[in-house]
Amino acid sequence: MKTSLRRFRFDRGELSQQQLADMVSVSRQTIISIERGDYAPSVKLALLLAAKLETTVEQLFQLEERDYA
């Protein structure tokens, strides 16, 4: 799964990973893992991230070809 989380953090006032983590009540490490593509967030967390970044889940996360296999 591809993510645009980092780009949206910077587009929204250059939020730090820690600031975003605090906004959605997760650890900074969770945000790092999502941005790296090592961790797929729960539906709830994806919706919270989208809401805090004033975007949609579809704009934050995109499936890749390998996700369909």
C-alpha positions in Angstrom: 0.0 0.0 0.0 1.3 3.4 -1.0 0.9 6.4 1.4 0.9 10.1 0.9 0.9 10.8 4.6 4.3 12.5 4.7 3.3 14.9 1.9 0.0 15.8 3.6 1.9 16.4 6.9 4.0 19.0 5.1 1.1 20.5 3.2 -0.7 21.1 6.4 1.8 23.4 8.1 4.8 21.1 8.2 3.4 19.0 11.1 6.0 16.8 12.7 5.5 13.1 13.1 5.1 13.7 16.9 2.5 16.4 16.4 0.4 14.2 14.1 0.8 11.2 16.4 -0.5 13.3 19.3 -3.4 14.5 17.3 -4.6 10.9 16.7 -3.4 9.4 20.0 -0.7 7.0 18.6 3.0 6.8 19.0 5.5 8.6 16.8 6.8 5.2 15.9 3.4 4.3 14.5 3.4 7.3 12.2 7.0 6.4 11.1 5.9 2.8 10.3 2.9 4.0 8.3 5.0 6.5 6.3 7.6 3.7 5.5 4.9 1.3 4.4 5.8 -1.1 7.2 2.4 -0.8 8.9 -1.2 -0.6 7.5 -3.3 1.5 9.8 -6.7 0.3 11.0 -9.8 1.7 9.4 -10.3 3.9 12.4 -6.8 5.2 12.4 -6.9 5.9 8.7 -10.2 7.8 9.1 -8.7 9.8 12.0 -5.6 10.7 10.0 -7.6 11.8 7.0 -9.9 14.0 9.2 -7.0 15.6 11.0 -5.2 16.3 7.7 -8.4 17.5 6.1 -8.4 15.0 3.3 -9.8 11.6 2.4 -8.6 8.2 3.2 -8.3 7.6 -0.6 -6.0 10.5 -1.0 -3.8 9.3 1.9 -3.6 5.6 1.0 -3.6 3.9 -2.4 -3.5 0.2 -3.2 -0.6 -1.0 -5.4 -0.7 -3.9 -7.9 0.9 -6.3 -5.5 -1.9 -5.6 -3.0 -4.4 -7.3 -5.3 -2.5 -10.6 -5.5 
